[in-house]
Amino acid sequence: MSKIDNMIAKLCPNGVEYKALGDVSKINRGVRVTRDMLAIDGKIPVYQNALTPLGYFDKSNRKAYSVYLIGAGAAGKIGFSDIEFWAADDCYTFDDLNQIDDKFLYYFLQTQQNYIDTRVRKGSIPRISRDVFEKIKVPVPPLEVQREIVQVLDSFTMLTAELSAELSAELSARKKQYEYYRDQLLSFNNVRGGLTFANPESVRWMTLGEIGTFERGRRFVHADDRDEGIPCIHYGELYTHYGIWADKVKTHINPDITTKLRYAEKGDVVIVAAGENNTDIGVGVAWLGNEKVAVHDACFIFRHKQNPKYISYLLRTNGYHQEIKKHVSEGKICSISAEGLAKAKFPVPPIEIQNRIVKVLDNFDSICSDLQIGLPAEIDARKKQYEYYRDLLLSFEPIGTVLAKQASKQASKQASKQ
């Protein structure tokens, strides 16, 4: 940064002028396309309502090395394209820049992302008005300074991306390693490291229907949610919130609908029966709370006499999901019936063996969870470090402020002489 500081001191010692974005660029809205207009073998990306292409075209309407902003959908998100592209009608571009380098503008607008996000109009389709961003004040240092900053940020961006990719790969590898040992342990095959706890003769293979019984939950909706009330489990929370077990809930619902509900009790396993694809269905959470909990109708309450966490771990294995896949009804929302789940076959060792296996898997799960907390935290720290230096590089003293400071300093000198 010392090189940039020296350049600023030499080329703009009196500060940097700030101009409205609409004054330094021509803001253009793209041209509408529909999905049936997209070329099957096109190579030109089409940006419409997200930073990922809507599809591909066989022609472009914007040059390479251009900044664009999404106007609807992922409203307010800022992108940059190194290649020619097609801007559709919900995509704004900043063209004919006056004394502004395109990539410099892109990096500066990133520093304004939080402000832009607060101006997005929420609705069924989020939108942002041109008035919001065309008034943003942009610093206009000499082009030499802009290009030096771009070079530094390009390098830092590349290093940050490489580190994030390495950390993400490490997290993925550790997760696969955990899943491998979990599945091997629960298959009761010979596993390296002495993880097999039971002789094959002591293990019975039974279906879920032979192990226990199913009861479907009762319907409730998000409009029934309350800060306090009946503890409940929504079906979507089995994908986004809960793990192997739980003794506390995330949400509560209106106590006025108590008589309409069905409840899981301590030791039951709640199994989700609906999802967006067939790989989502069938996971469960062992309920270990002392109070009963209302269960959504897209879930089943599974009652049994096994170790509930052992059952929950089994419901995460790849073998189980392969087995129930043939019983899943596929559509816009995939689902499975209690009859389909009941046919899934499991190894059921004596309860003392289940307890020992659960203890080992709890340790595995704890290690994996620590990694899932630690590595993403490291990725986030690197992102914040990048944002800090980016914002620092793109902060300039306005001309008026610098001149006022100089005048004040000069006045102080003259006063001291008197």
N, C-alpha and C positions, 0 to 999 in steps of 0.2 A: 504493500500500500504506500510505502515511502515514495516510490516512483510516481504514483498518481498524485500524492500530496504535492510533490515538487512541480508536477505539470500544472496543477490547479494554481499553485502560488505564482507560477510564471505566466500562464495563459489567461487566468481570470482572477487576479489578485483582489479585485473589488467585489467578488461574489458572482453568483450565477443568476441569470434571468429565468423566471418561471413564466410559462405561457399556458393558456388553456389548450387542452388536447385538440379541441375543434379548430384552433388557430394554427396548429403546426401540422395538421393532417387533414386529408379529405376523408370523412367517414362515409363509407359506402355500404349499403345493404346488398346482400347477394341476390341471386336469381333463383326463383323457385324450381325445384325438381321433384318428381315423384319417384317412388321405387321402381315403377315399371319403365321409367326412362333410363335407368342406370344400365350401363353396358356390362354384359356378361364377362367380356374379356377386357374391360377397361382397367387402366392403370393409374388414372388420375383420381386421388381421393376427393370425396364430396363431404364437406362439413355442413351440418344442419343444426342439430340440437344437442350435440355432445362433442367432446374433444376427440372421440374416436370416430372414424369415417362412417357416414350413413351407408356408403357403398362406393362404387368406383365408376368413373365416367371415361369417355374417350376424348374429352377436351377439357380445357381449363378456362377460368375467367379471372384468375388472380396469379400474379407472378410468384416465383420462388422467393424465399427470404422475406416473408410477410407475417405480420401480426394479425390475429383475428380474435373476435370476442363473440361468444354464444349469446344470442338474444332471448331464447326461449328453451325450456327444458332444463339443461344444465346452465341456466341463465347466469351471466356474469363471469363464467369461466374463460380464462385467457389462454390462447394457444399460439404456437409459432410453427410455421412450415418452412422447411428448407427446400421444398420442391413446389412446383406449380400445383394448384388445386382449384377445385370448384367451390365457391362460396354460395350456399343456398340461401333462401330468403330469411332464415333465422340466424344468419351468421353475418356479423359486421366486420369489415376490414378497414385498416388505416392506411390510406394510399397517398401518394404524392407528398411524402413527408418533407417538411421544410426545416433544415438544419438539425434533423433528428435521425440517428441511425435506427433502423428497424429493430435490431436485436436489443439495442439500448432501451428502446421504448417498451419492448416485451418485458425485459427485466424490471423496469421501473413500474409498469402496471402490476406486476406481481406484488410489489410492496403495497399496492392499493387494494389488494384482493379482499381484505376484511371489510374495508369501507364499501366496496362494490357489493359484497354479499349482503350487507345490511339494507341495501336499496332495492333488492330484488322483490318484486311483488309476488307474494305467495298465492297459490291457487291450484286448480287441477293441473294447470301447466304454468310453472313459475316463469315470469317474464321480467325483463329489465328495459327501461326506457333509454333511448339515445341521450336524452337530457342529462342522465346521471353521469355518464362517463365523458361526454364531450366537454364538460366544464372542469374536469380534473386538471389541476395545475401540474405541468410537467417541467422539470428543470432542463435548461438548454445550455449545457457547458459546451466548449469548443469540441468539434468532431474528434480531434485527436484524443481528448480526454474520454469521450464516450467510447471510442473503439478500444482504448486501453482497458477500460472497465469491463467491456464485453469480453475481451480476451481472458481477463482474470476470472470472471464469473463462468465462462464456458469451461475453463479448466477445473474450477472448483465443482461445478455441476457434474462433470464427468467423473471426478474422483468420488463424489458423494454417491452417485448412481452405482458405481462399481462396488463400493463398500456395502451399500444397501443390498445389492444383488448377492454378494457373498454371505451376508448375514441371513438373508431370506433362504438361500440354499442350505445353510447350516441348520436353520430351523426346520426346513422340510425334511432334511436327512434324518435329524433326530426324531422327528415325528414318525417317519416310516420305520425307523429302528424300533421305536416303542411299539408300534402296531404289529410289527413282525413278531416280537417276543410275546406280546399279549395273545396273538392268534395261535402261536405255537404252543404256548402254555395251556391254552384252553382247548386245544385239539387232543391233548394227552398223548402226543407222540414223544419219542425220545428227543429231548432238547439238549443241545450242548450247554454245559454249565450246571447240569443237575437240577433243572427246574421242574422235572416231572415228580409229582408228589404221590401219585397213586398207581398201583398196578392196574393194568387194563381190566382185570377181572372184577375189580371193585367199582368200576365205573359203569353205570347204566345209561344207555342211550334212550332218551324219552322225548316225546313231543311236548311242546308247551301246553297243549290241551291235556296231557296226562299229568303234567306237573301242577297245574293250577286252573283257575277259572278267569273268564274275562267279563267285564261289565263296562259298557260304553258310558262316557261322561255325558253331561247334559249341556245344551247350548247356552252360551252367554256371549255378549258382544262387548266391544270396547266402550260403548256408551254406558255399560254397567260398571265400569271401573271407578274405584273410589280410593282416596288416600288411606282410608281405614275401612274395615268391613270384614267380609269373609275372605280368608286367604284362598288363593286360587292359582291354577296353572293353566295358562293359555297354550294351545298346541304349538304356536310359533316359538315360544320360549324354550322348547326342547331343542331347537336348532340354534338359538341365539344366546341363551343365558345359562341353561342348566348343563351340568356335566353328568358324572356317574351317579351322584347322589345329592340330596338336598334336605335340609331341615328347616329352611326359611324360604319364604316365597318372595317373588319380586313384586307381585300385584295383588290387589284386593278388589272385591266387587260388592255391589249393593246388597246389604243384608235383607232387603225386602223380598229378594227372590230365593231365599233360603230353601223353601219347600220344593222348588223346581230343580234342585241340584243333586248331583251324585258326588260322593266324596271318596278320596283315597285316605287310608289310615296308615299308621306307622308300620313299615315293613312291606307295604304294597309297592309295586312298580308301575309307574305311569308310562304307557307306550304310545307314541304318536302314530296315527293311522292315516295321515294325509300330508302331502307335500308337493312341491313343484316338479319333482322328478322322482323316478323310482329308487334312486340311491339315497334319498332323504328319509324314506319311510322306515318305521320299525325301531328306531332308537328309543331308549327308555331312561327314566331317572328313578332311582330308588328313593322313595319318600321315607325319611327317617325322623321327621318332625313329630312332636308329641301331640299336636293338634291335627284334626282332620283337615283336608284341603280339597276344595271344589275342583273338579276336573272338566275341561272343555270337551265337547262332544266329538271333536276330531281326534280324541285319544281314548285308549282303553285303560281301565284299572285292572291290573293283573294281580290276583290274590293267590298265594302259594305258601309253602312251608319251608322254602330254601333260604339261604343267605341272600337277602335282596340285592346286595351289591354284586354278588356273584352273577345273578341273573342279568343285572344291568351291564356288567362287563361283557357277558355273552352276546347281548344285543348290539354290541359295537363291532363284533368280529366280521371279517370279510366273508367267511364261510356262511354265516347266518344270513347276511344280506344277499348273497348269491342264491341261497335256498328259498327265501321268501319272494324273490323277484318274480318268479313264475306265477305268484298269486296276486300280484299288483295289477289293479285296473288303471290303465293309462288314459289320460285325457288332459284337459287344461289343468286340472288338479288331479294328481295321482292318489290312489287310495288303496287300502287293504282292509279286508273284513276280519272279524275275530276268527272265523273259520280258516282263513288263509294263514293267519299268525299261528293258530293252534297246531298246524301241520309241521311247523319248523321243529327239527329234531336237535337235541342237545345232549352233551355228555353231563351226567349228573353223578358226581362222586359223593361219598358220605359227607355230612355237614362239617365234620372237623377238617376234612381236606379242602372243602370250599372256603372255610375260614382262613386257612393257611394261604391259599391261592389269592384270596382278596387282600391279605396283608402284603404280599409281594407286589400285586398289581397296584395297590394304593401307593407303594413306594415308587414304582415306575411312573404312575400318573403324576405324582408330586414333582418328580424330576422333570417330566415333560412340561408340566404347567409352569415350573420355574423358568424353563427355557422360553416358553411362549410369552411369559411376562418380560424376561430379561432381554431377549434378542429384539423383539419389537421396540422395547424401551431404548435400546441402543440405536436402532434405526431412526427412531423419533428424535433422539438427541443429536444425531448427525444432521437430520433435516433442520432442526432448530439452529444448529451451529451455522449451517449454510445460510439460513434466512437472516441470522444476525449480521453476518459479514456482508451479505447482499444489501441489506437495508443501510448498513454503515457506508458502504461504497456509493450508494445512490442518494445520500443525504448531503445537500449543499447549502451553504450560507447564501440566502438571497442577496442581491445587490444592495437593496435598501438597508438591510440589517448590517452588512459589512461597512457601508459608508457611514451609517449612524455610529457604529462602534469607533470607526476611525476619527470621526468628528468629536466624539466624546473624549477619546484619548488625547486628541490635540488640545481640546479645551482644558483638560486637566493639567497638561504640561504648561500651558500658558498661565494658568492660575497659580501653579507652583512657583513660576518665575517671579510673579508679582509678590 
